[in-house]
């Protein structure tokens, strides 16, 4: 809890600094350069401002931290799901600078994605530094995300549910308690530095007549469809940008910025975070035609910004698009049904509905609008529209704006597949073996052969004088060299020097991709920051064994859980000693005919407790602990009926 409070405080300070950094970049590029240095240039020269920001962002993303590209939240979710919550510390700095130059120069995006990634990166760094477990590190990552949302929008409750609904996707008492503390501390910290002014000034609206709920229901459906359309176009743009070869990726954000600038000449309200235009829709100052133009322009500028490699979130663009769509809908509804709520009420509700349809986070969407308006009267229309948007969007596309990127990377987060996606949940560090054979580059062949004589499956690393990997030698390489009578050969001569490497924090899913299409059976595991410093060896057999062990652990867990929830919780703890000639003597656990109502939870062999796995062999004298329901006791006893007795 203390560490979570620290993470929340830093997230709050980070949010304040990040917003100030955006203001500074805007002052530097817009006020000093274009309104000052280029003041005598034609008025349309301002269109190059987003391109200038893109020129700065490109090298940051390309050379320093590729994770800083785009809207940030999927990268945090990826870290939580596949890397135990591990995020490189440099990501926070890169994301802050890249997003500040993107948004401050006029690029279209939001502040929530960057601050979520910044807060999460700090939480991850603290977890790694303190050597906390993966689950605790993930919780600190979520705490940083909650603190970021809470501090940016002055919405601590919405920050909590964003972390639980989007990042962790698990509601438990422990998760809730820790994340709440981080969110509250972040809000208090941000308010102490920035004040309590609302991010958007939303008038208070209410439900005029019950019949209006039908209009809000229709509006929610429209918002859900619009959210799906925007999501698909965004990822279509990213795919086109990744496939094209004409423009180098390092300057692609500048090209995207130029396109954004051209669209901004039509209506500058679509640039940046779009707060001024959003305020206009919320108080009813914009015409329906202008709001629809801004709706499409905001979608286009956001797609150009993010698809080209710019950095920013999708939360604020979603809110602005919702305000434009809802405001136009409200004006039309008022012409058909005079006396209903003003257009600003529909704009307010649609803000939440579009984000709910895009992110599939209905609770977060409702709460953030409620916290920004402090208006309970709008809650019923808000709930109707948000539910309609979420349902319609889910029917049209099962993937959200956050999970689609992970899906394209082969990571499935839906409830059915997430529980079985084993390879993504195991890190290389958990499966790799130690480096047992190290060879100098000039080691003669006969000495290399002696180094391999004790272990035919050994894999040797050829290291230079500084201990850096030069190549890999296997027993097969040694045998082939001996058969060819290459008596003058040295270790480096028979080594494979173009071998692929993997990092300890990568998933086994990534490691399998490195093995694909290659003939070698082992990969050196090296440091990510120093990519030739060896940390271990990952064999194909290590991957297989880790996968099997993980599957068995999950099966045992599920069987234990089914036992705990058995009828009347009537569960017995049985202890057996394997006797000679009993049915269990000489059997592996996978061959032991236990029913689904019984599970072996411990095996004590030669005075040592062994974690039971499928290949664990039961031998005479072993003591076996079994958990079984009352109905399964007799069936278990039969396996030991020669001489075994059960102690209850």
Phi, psi and omega in degrees: 000321179295319179294321178297322177297320177298315178300318178298318180297316179293322177297320177297314177295319179299322179296317179296314180296319181297315179295322176294325179294321176298315178300319180296315180297318178299317177297319183291310187279313185280306186286311187278318185274302187277319178276346180251289183297321182256029185297331182273359178280162178304154184300328183285354180296343179298341182297341180277355180298309177298330178293322177297317176300319179296326178297328179279322183291320184308305180297326179299313182290316185291317190260335189253311184203094178303336180294343182283350180286147174082207189261001163087317186298317178301326179294323177293316178298321178299316179297320180293319186278328190239344185235022178063026180081013183276120178232136180295136182302327183295342182299322182299312181294315181297318181294319181298311182291314182297316181291323179298317179288328177293308185283322181292335179270358178111358176299149185269123178181189181235167181269344188288320179301309178300315183289331173298315180291323179294310179297320180294320179298320178293316178302318178295318180298318178297315179300319179290319181296320180276000180056044179280164180293164179301318182295320179289322177298318176301320181293324176290325174299313178296325178297319177296321178295315179298316179297322179295312179298314182299318184288321182291317185258001185054046186224079185295325181291316178297324177299319179299310185286334173297315180296318182283324187277326186253312187279302183277321183059029178219123179259105174229163180299317181296312180302313183298314184297314183292315183293322177301314181299313180298319181294317180295315180297319179298318180295313179300317180297313181295319180295323180297326181269324191252339187095178186254022180292137179293149179294315176235135179270098184256120177298158179274127178236161178217176178278121182279312180221150179301330180297339179294339181300329177296319178295319179294327177295315178296317179300318178300318177298317178298319180295321177298317177295318179296321180296318179294317178299316179297317180299313182294320179293323179298313182284334172296317177298318179296321179295318178298317181296323181287327183279330183294145182243357185287319185254125177300142184297334183289337179250000181299321177302328178291322177294317176299321177297324177296319177296320178297318179298321178297317178292327179293335176296332178291310178204111184292350179296342181275357183272161177061216179279345176072025184295323183295315179294322179297317177301320179298319179291324184290330180260003175079028182268354184253147176281159182299318181298315181295322180293321178292323176298315180294327177301309182288323178295320180296318177299316182293314181295324177294319179296314179298319182295307187281321182294329181280352179114005175292170185238127180174167182267173178250357182294305183296318174303322178296319179297317181293316178299321177296319179298319180293314181294316180292322179296316178296320178297318181296321178296318178295319180294324179293329176290326180279324184230080179301146178097353178278181181300149180295167185300331180299329178295318180289326176296319180297313181295319183292333176304311180291323185293319180295316179294321178299318178293326181282314187264347186055045179234073186296322182293313178301317183298316180292317185291324184290324176291320179298318181289331179281331181265334188056030187242105180286337183297336183271356188296319182296309174300324180298314181296317181299312183292319182295316178297316179298316180297318181295316181295312182297317180296320180294325177291319182286326183204120181288349183259141178270177179293339178269316185281343181297318180298319179294322178299319179293338177269005180086014181254119184254123186250002180291159190299328184286318185268338183298325182289340183250003182278071191291316188298333179279344184266354181252129178273156177302322181299332181279344184248339187289160175251169181285161173279113184259339181231118174240140187232140171282151184300325184262017179292128180296158184299319182295325176289324176299317180297320179294326179296332181265356189294332183274350185208107182292335182268005184293152174235124183257141176255128175273121185243149175275187185295338180264006179080020180264147185288127173255330182185181183233137177236132176249169178300326178297318178300318181295313181298318180296321178293322179293318179297322180282359178057045177273066188297333181270003184287152175245174185303317183293335182287330183257000183279154169272114186263351180256029185290149175279157179231161175228165182253151182301326184276355178288159178275162176295334175299317177293321180296321177299323178296325178290326177288332188302133176074007181245152183269344183284154185253004180211149179235135171292138175260122186233162176294141177292319183283329176235089199284009174238007178271117186286141175242337183174187179233133176247114178264159174302322180294329177297319179297314181297313181297319180296321179295313181298316180299319181295318178298316181295320179297321179292322179295318178297317179299315181295322180291322176297318181294322179292327177292320181295331182261015179296164183303127179062012181052035183275083184246136181249144174257117186247142179232125181234151167248128182292118181261157178301138176069010174284158180303335182277341185295122178083007180260145169277158183299324181292338179265353180284123186282064175279148177278173179292346181268010180218144180214137175280124183251345178200147175228127179252116185236123180053040177083001181241138177277129182249134174292122184290127175228171184301326183271001179295125182265128177271130182232164180306130179096343178295144174255131186239128176257128184234137171254130183212153173287164181301324182290338184264354185302315183294319180295324178290320182300325182301327181295340182239022192288346179301303181222353187286148173233145181260132175258122184257000000 
